[in-house]
Amino acid sequence: MPQFVIEREMPGAGRLRSDELRNASQGSCNVLRELGPEIQWVHSYVTDDKIYCVYRAPSEELIRQHAELAGLPANSIARIRATIDPTTAE
């Protein structure tokens, strides 16, 4: 299934407390359950003012639907074409 990286502009994201992050995660997971197994949240990276999320989904449209239902921004969505790491150089 295709993977996507979503950039969410969320000023102050890096200052969110663990309970606030948990609540946001729970809201996202609730919407994922409603949408069904075709969309999966892999993980996210929280930075000072943005959250970068990796999702598996058949289309960008389904990712946008999730963001809208969850009340989350999706400022950019890019399909991941390849994954590289230090072992790629070997």
C-alpha distances in whole Angstrom, upper triangle without the diagonal:
4,7,10,13,16,20,22,26,27,31,32,29,30,33,31,33,31,31,30,27,27,27,25,22,23,23,20,19,21,19,16,18,19,16,14,11,9,9,10,12,12,16,18,21,24,27,30,29,25,22,19,16,12,10,6,6,6,9,12,14,13,13,17,17,17,19,22,22,22,24,23,23,20,22,19,16,14,11,11,11,13,14,18,21,24,23,22,25,27
4,7,10,13,17,19,23,25,28,30,27,28,31,30,31,30,31,29,26,26,27,24,22,23,23,19,19,22,19,16,19,20,17,16,14,10,10,11,12,12,15,17,19,22,24,28,26,23,20,17,14,11,8,6,6,6,8,9,12,12,11,15,16,16,17,20,21,21,23,21,20,17,19,16,12,10,7,7,8,10,12,16,19,23,22,20,24,26
4,7,10,13,16,20,22,25,26,23,24,28,26,28,26,28,26,23,23,24,21,19,21,21,17,17,20,18,15,18,20,17,16,14,12,10,9,10,9,11,13,15,19,21,24,23,19,16,13,10,7,6,4,6,8,9,9,13,12,10,14,16,15,15,19,20,19,21,18,18,15,17,14,10,9,6,5,8,9,10,14,17,20,21,19,23,24
4,6,10,13,16,18,22,23,20,22,25,24,26,25,26,24,21,22,23,19,18,20,20,16,17,20,17,15,19,20,17,17,16,13,11,10,10,10,11,11,14,16,18,21,20,16,14,10,8,6,5,6,8,10,9,8,11,11,9,11,14,13,13,16,18,17,19,16,15,11,13,10,7,5,4,5,9,11,11,15,17,21,22,20,24,26
4,7,10,13,15,18,20,17,18,22,21,23,22,24,22,19,20,21,18,16,19,19,15,17,20,18,16,20,21,19,19,18,16,13,12,10,10,10,9,10,13,14,17,16,12,10,7,5,5,6,9,11,13,12,10,13,13,10,12,15,14,13,16,18,17,17,14,13,10,11,8,6,5,6,7,10,12,12,15,17,20,22,20,23,26
4,6,10,12,16,17,15,17,20,19,21,21,22,20,17,19,19,15,15,18,17,13,16,18,16,15,19,20,18,19,19,17,13,13,11,11,11,9,10,12,13,16,14,10,8,6,5,6,8,11,12,14,13,10,12,12,9,10,13,11,10,13,15,14,14,11,9,6,7,6,5,7,9,10,14,15,15,18,20,23,25,24,26,29
4,6,9,12,14,12,14,17,17,20,20,22,19,16,19,19,15,16,19,18,15,18,20,18,18,22,22,20,22,22,20,17,16,14,14,12,10,10,10,11,13,10,7,6,5,7,9,11,15,16,18,16,13,15,15,12,12,15,14,11,14,17,15,14,10,8,6,6,5,6,9,12,13,16,18,17,19,21,24,26,25,27,30
4,6,9,12,10,12,15,14,18,18,19,16,14,17,16,13,14,17,15,13,16,18,17,17,21,21,20,22,22,21,17,17,14,15,13,10,10,10,10,11,9,5,5,6,8,11,13,16,17,20,18,14,16,16,12,11,14,13,10,12,15,12,11,7,5,5,5,7,9,12,15,16,20,21,21,23,24,27,29,28,31,34
4,6,9,9,11,14,14,17,19,20,16,15,18,18,14,16,19,17,16,19,21,20,20,24,24,23,26,26,25,21,21,18,19,16,13,12,10,10,10,6,5,7,9,11,15,17,20,21,23,21,18,19,19,16,14,17,16,12,14,17,15,13,9,7,8,6,9,12,15,18,19,23,24,23,25,26,29,31,31,32,36
4,6,5,9,11,10,14,16,17,13,12,16,15,12,14,17,16,15,18,20,19,20,24,24,24,26,27,26,22,21,18,19,17,13,12,10,9,8,5,5,7,10,12,16,18,22,23,25,23,20,21,21,17,16,18,17,13,15,17,14,12,9,8,10,10,13,15,18,21,22,25,26,26,27,28,30,33,33,35,37
4,6,8,9,10,14,16,17,14,14,17,17,15,17,20,19,18,22,23,23,24,27,28,27,30,30,30,26,25,22,22,19,16,14,11,9,7,4,7,9,13,16,19,21,25,26,29,27,24,25,25,21,20,22,20,17,18,20,17,15,12,11,13,13,15,18,21,24,25,28,29,28,29,29,32,35,34,36,39
4,5,5,7,11,13,15,12,12,16,16,14,16,19,19,19,22,24,23,25,27,28,28,31,31,31,27,25,22,22,19,16,14,10,9,6,5,8,10,14,16,20,22,26,28,31,29,26,27,27,23,22,24,22,19,20,22,19,17,14,14,16,16,18,21,23,26,26,30,30,29,30,29,32,34,35,36,39
4,5,5,9,11,13,10,9,13,13,11,13,16,16,16,18,21,21,21,24,25,25,27,28,27,24,22,18,19,15,12,10,7,7,6,5,6,7,11,13,17,19,23,24,28,26,24,25,24,20,20,22,19,16,18,20,16,15,12,12,14,15,17,18,21,23,24,27,27,26,27,27,29,32,32,34,36
4,6,9,10,13,11,10,14,15,13,15,18,18,18,20,23,23,24,26,28,28,30,29,29,26,23,20,19,16,12,10,6,5,4,6,8,9,12,14,18,20,24,26,30,29,26,27,27,23,23,25,22,20,22,23,20,19,16,16,17,17,19,21,22,25,24,28,28,25,26,25,27,30,31,32,35
4,6,9,12,10,10,13,14,14,16,18,19,19,22,24,24,25,28,29,30,31,31,32,28,26,22,22,18,15,13,9,9,7,9,11,12,15,17,21,23,27,29,33,31,29,30,29,25,25,27,24,21,23,24,20,19,17,18,20,20,22,24,26,28,28,31,31,29,30,29,31,34,34,36,38
4,7,8,6,6,10,11,10,12,15,15,16,18,20,21,22,24,26,27,28,28,29,25,23,20,20,17,14,13,9,10,9,10,11,11,15,16,19,22,25,27,31,30,27,28,27,23,23,24,21,19,21,21,18,17,15,16,18,19,21,23,25,27,27,31,31,29,30,29,32,34,35,37,39
4,5,5,6,9,10,11,12,14,16,17,18,20,22,23,25,26,27,29,29,30,27,24,21,21,18,15,15,12,13,13,14,15,14,17,18,21,23,27,29,32,32,30,30,29,25,26,26,23,21,23,23,19,19,17,19,21,23,25,26,28,30,29,33,33,30,32,31,33,35,36,38,40
4,5,5,6,9,10,10,12,14,15,16,18,20,21,22,24,26,27,27,28,25,22,18,19,15,14,14,12,14,14,16,16,14,17,17,20,21,25,27,31,30,29,30,28,24,25,26,22,21,23,22,19,19,18,20,22,23,25,25,27,29,28,32,31,29,30,29,31,33,35,37,38
4,5,5,6,9,10,10,12,14,15,16,19,20,21,23,24,26,26,28,24,22,19,20,17,16,16,14,17,17,18,18,16,19,19,21,22,25,27,31,31,29,30,27,24,25,25,22,20,22,21,17,18,17,20,22,24,26,26,29,30,30,34,34,31,33,32,34,36,37,40,42
4,5,5,6,9,10,11,12,14,15,17,18,20,22,23,25,25,27,23,21,18,19,16,15,15,12,15,15,15,15,14,17,17,20,21,24,26,29,29,27,27,25,22,22,22,19,17,19,18,15,15,14,16,19,21,23,24,26,28,28,32,32,30,32,32,34,36,37,39,41
4,5,5,6,9,10,11,12,14,16,16,18,20,21,22,23,24,20,18,15,15,13,11,11,10,12,13,14,13,11,13,13,16,17,21,23,26,26,24,25,23,20,20,21,17,16,18,18,14,14,13,15,17,19,21,21,23,25,25,28,29,27,28,28,31,32,33,36,38
4,5,5,6,9,10,10,12,14,15,16,19,20,21,21,23,20,17,14,15,13,12,14,13,16,17,17,16,14,16,15,17,18,21,22,26,26,25,25,23,20,21,21,17,17,19,18,14,15,14,17,19,22,23,23,25,26,26,30,30,28,30,29,32,33,34,37,39
4,5,5,6,9,10,11,13,14,15,17,19,20,21,23,20,18,15,17,15,14,16,15,17,18,18,17,15,17,16,19,19,22,23,26,26,24,24,22,20,20,20,16,15,17,15,12,13,13,16,18,21,23,23,26,27,27,31,31,30,32,32,35,36,37,40,42
4,5,5,6,9,10,11,12,14,16,17,19,20,21,17,16,13,15,13,12,13,12,15,16,15,14,12,14,13,15,16,19,20,23,23,21,21,19,16,17,16,13,12,14,13,9,10,9,12,14,17,19,19,22,23,24,28,28,27,29,30,33,34,35,37,39
4,5,5,6,9,10,10,12,14,15,16,17,18,15,13,10,12,10,10,12,12,16,17,17,15,12,13,11,13,13,16,18,21,21,20,20,18,15,17,16,13,12,15,13,10,12,11,14,15,18,19,19,21,22,22,26,26,25,27,27,30,32,32,35,37
4,5,5,6,9,10,11,13,14,15,16,18,15,14,12,14,13,14,16,16,19,21,20,18,16,17,15,16,16,18,19,22,23,22,22,19,17,18,17,13,13,15,13,10,12,13,16,18,21,22,21,24,24,25,28,29,28,30,31,34,35,35,38,40
4,5,5,7,9,10,11,13,15,16,18,15,14,12,15,15,14,17,16,20,21,20,18,15,17,15,16,15,18,18,21,21,20,19,16,15,15,14,11,11,12,10,6,9,10,13,15,19,20,20,23,24,25,28,29,28,31,32,35,36,36,39,41
4,5,5,6,9,10,11,12,14,15,11,10,9,12,12,12,15,15,18,20,19,16,13,14,11,13,12,14,15,18,18,16,16,13,11,12,12,8,8,10,9,6,9,9,12,13,16,17,17,19,20,21,25,26,25,28,29,32,33,33,36,38
4,5,5,6,9,10,11,11,13,10,9,8,11,12,13,16,17,21,23,22,19,16,16,13,14,12,14,14,18,18,18,18,14,13,15,13,10,11,13,11,9,12,12,15,16,20,20,19,21,21,22,25,26,25,28,29,32,33,33,36,38
4,5,5,6,9,10,12,14,12,12,12,15,16,16,20,20,23,25,24,22,19,19,16,17,15,16,16,19,19,19,18,15,14,15,13,10,12,13,10,8,12,13,17,17,21,22,21,23,24,25,28,29,28,31,32,36,36,36,40,41
4,5,5,6,9,11,12,10,11,11,15,16,16,20,20,23,25,23,21,18,18,15,16,13,15,14,16,16,16,15,11,11,12,10,7,9,10,7,6,10,11,14,15,19,19,18,21,21,23,26,27,27,30,32,35,36,36,39,41
4,5,5,6,8,9,7,7,8,12,13,15,18,20,23,25,24,21,18,17,14,14,11,11,11,14,14,15,14,10,10,12,10,7,10,12,9,9,13,13,15,15,19,19,17,19,19,20,23,25,24,28,29,33,33,33,36,38
4,5,5,7,10,9,9,11,14,16,18,22,23,26,28,27,24,21,21,17,17,14,14,13,16,17,18,17,13,13,15,13,10,13,15,12,11,15,16,19,19,23,23,21,23,22,23,26,27,27,30,32,35,35,35,39,40
4,6,9,11,10,12,13,17,19,20,24,25,28,30,28,25,22,22,19,19,16,16,14,16,17,17,16,12,13,14,11,9,13,13,10,11,14,16,19,19,22,23,21,23,23,25,27,29,29,33,34,38,38,38,41,43
4,7,8,7,10,12,16,18,19,23,24,27,29,27,24,21,21,17,17,13,13,11,12,13,14,12,9,10,12,9,8,11,12,10,11,14,15,18,17,21,21,18,20,20,21,24,26,27,30,32,36,36,35,39,40
4,6,7,9,12,15,18,20,23,25,28,31,30,26,23,22,18,17,13,12,11,12,14,15,14,11,12,15,12,11,14,16,13,14,18,18,20,20,23,23,20,21,20,22,24,25,26,29,31,35,35,34,38,39
4,5,7,10,13,16,19,22,25,28,31,30,26,23,21,17,15,12,10,9,11,13,15,15,12,13,16,14,12,16,18,16,16,20,20,22,20,24,23,20,20,19,19,22,23,23,27,28,32,31,31,35,36
4,7,10,13,16,18,22,24,27,30,29,25,22,20,16,14,10,8,6,7,10,12,12,9,10,14,12,11,15,17,16,16,20,19,20,18,22,20,17,18,16,17,19,20,21,25,27,31,30,29,33,34
4,7,10,13,15,18,21,24,26,25,21,18,16,13,11,7,6,4,7,9,10,11,7,8,11,10,9,12,14,13,13,16,16,17,15,18,17,14,15,14,15,17,19,19,23,25,29,29,28,32,33
4,6,9,12,16,18,21,24,24,20,16,15,11,9,6,5,7,10,12,13,14,11,10,13,13,10,13,16,15,14,17,16,17,16,19,18,15,15,14,14,17,18,18,21,23,26,26,26,30,31
4,6,8,12,14,18,21,20,17,13,11,8,6,5,6,9,13,14,13,15,12,10,13,14,10,12,15,15,13,16,14,15,14,17,16,14,15,14,14,17,18,17,20,21,25,25,25,28,30
4,7,11,14,17,20,20,17,13,11,8,5,5,7,10,14,15,15,17,15,13,16,17,14,15,18,18,16,19,16,17,16,18,17,15,15,14,13,16,16,14,17,18,21,22,22,25,27
4,7,10,13,17,17,14,10,9,6,6,7,10,13,17,18,17,19,17,14,17,18,15,15,19,19,16,18,15,16,15,17,16,15,15,15,14,17,17,15,17,17,20,21,22,25,27
4,6,10,13,13,10,7,5,4,6,9,12,15,19,19,17,19,18,14,16,18,15,14,18,18,15,16,13,14,13,15,14,13,14,15,14,18,18,16,18,18,21,23,23,25,28
4,6,10,11,8,6,5,6,9,12,16,18,22,21,19,22,21,17,19,21,18,16,20,21,18,18,15,15,14,15,15,15,15,17,16,19,18,16,17,17,20,22,22,25,27
4,7,8,6,5,7,9,12,15,19,21,24,24,21,23,22,18,19,21,19,16,20,21,17,17,14,14,14,15,15,16,17,19,19,22,22,20,21,20,23,25,26,28,30
4,6,5,6,8,11,14,18,21,24,27,26,23,25,24,21,21,24,21,19,21,23,20,19,16,15,15,15,16,17,18,21,20,23,23,21,21,21,23,26,26,28,30
4,6,8,11,14,18,21,24,26,30,28,25,27,27,23,23,25,23,20,22,24,21,20,16,15,16,16,17,19,21,23,23,26,26,24,25,24,26,29,29,31,34
4,7,10,13,17,20,23,25,28,26,23,24,24,21,20,23,21,17,19,22,19,17,14,12,13,12,14,17,19,22,22,25,26,24,25,25,28,31,30,32,35
4,7,10,13,16,20,21,24,22,19,21,21,17,17,19,18,15,17,19,16,15,12,10,10,10,11,13,15,18,19,22,23,21,23,23,26,28,28,30,33
4,6,10,13,16,18,21,20,17,19,19,15,15,18,15,13,16,17,14,14,10,10,10,10,11,12,14,16,16,20,21,19,21,21,24,26,26,28,31
4,7,10,14,16,19,18,15,18,17,13,14,17,15,13,16,18,15,16,12,11,10,10,10,10,11,13,13,16,17,16,17,18,21,23,23,25,28
4,6,10,12,16,15,13,15,14,11,13,15,12,11,15,16,14,15,11,11,10,11,11,9,11,12,12,15,16,15,17,18,22,23,23,26,28
4,7,10,13,13,12,15,13,10,13,15,13,13,17,17,16,17,14,14,12,14,12,10,10,10,9,13,13,12,15,16,20,21,20,23,26
4,6,10,10,10,12,10,8,11,13,11,11,15,16,14,16,14,14,12,15,13,10,10,9,10,13,14,14,17,19,23,23,22,26,28
4,7,9,10,12,10,9,13,14,12,14,17,17,16,19,17,17,15,17,15,12,12,10,10,12,13,14,17,20,23,23,22,26,28
4,5,7,9,7,7,11,11,10,13,15,16,16,18,17,17,15,17,15,12,12,10,11,13,16,17,20,23,27,27,25,29,30
4,7,9,7,9,12,12,13,15,17,17,18,21,19,19,17,19,17,13,13,10,12,14,16,18,22,25,28,28,26,30,32
4,5,6,7,9,10,11,13,15,16,17,19,18,17,14,16,14,10,11,9,12,14,17,19,22,25,29,29,27,31,33
4,5,5,6,9,10,11,12,14,15,16,15,14,10,12,10,7,8,8,11,14,17,19,22,25,29,29,27,30,33
4,5,5,6,9,10,11,12,14,15,14,14,11,13,12,10,12,12,15,17,21,22,26,29,32,33,31,34,37
4,5,5,6,9,10,11,12,14,14,14,12,15,14,11,13,13,15,18,21,22,26,28,32,32,31,34,36
4,5,5,6,9,10,11,12,11,11,8,11,11,8,11,11,13,17,19,20,23,26,29,30,29,32,34
4,5,5,6,9,10,10,9,9,7,10,10,8,12,13,16,19,22,23,26,28,32,33,32,35,37
4,5,5,6,8,10,10,11,10,13,13,12,15,16,19,22,24,25,29,31,35,36,34,37,40
4,5,5,6,8,8,10,9,13,14,12,15,16,18,21,24,24,27,29,33,34,33,36,38
4,6,5,6,5,6,6,10,11,11,14,16,18,22,24,24,27,29,32,34,33,36,38
4,5,5,6,7,8,11,13,13,17,19,21,25,27,27,31,32,36,37,36,39,42
4,6,8,10,11,15,17,16,19,21,23,26,29,29,32,34,37,38,38,41,43
4,5,9,11,14,16,16,19,20,22,26,28,27,30,32,35,37,36,39,41
4,7,10,13,15,16,19,21,23,27,29,29,32,33,36,38,37,40,43
4,7,9,12,13,16,19,20,24,26,26,28,29,33,35,34,37,39
4,6,9,11,14,17,19,23,25,25,27,28,32,34,33,35,38
4,6,7,10,13,16,19,21,22,24,26,29,31,30,32,35
4,7,10,14,16,19,21,22,24,26,29,31,30,32,35
4,7,10,13,16,18,19,21,23,27,28,27,29,32
4,7,10,13,15,16,19,21,25,26,25,27,30
4,6,9,12,13,16,19,22,24,21,24,27
4,6,9,11,15,18,21,22,20,23,25
4,6,8,11,14,18,18,16,19,22
4,7,10,14,17,17,15,17,20
4,7,10,14,13,11,14,16
4,7,11,11,9,12,14
4,7,8,6,9,11
4,5,5,8,10
4,5,6,8
4,5,5
4,6
4
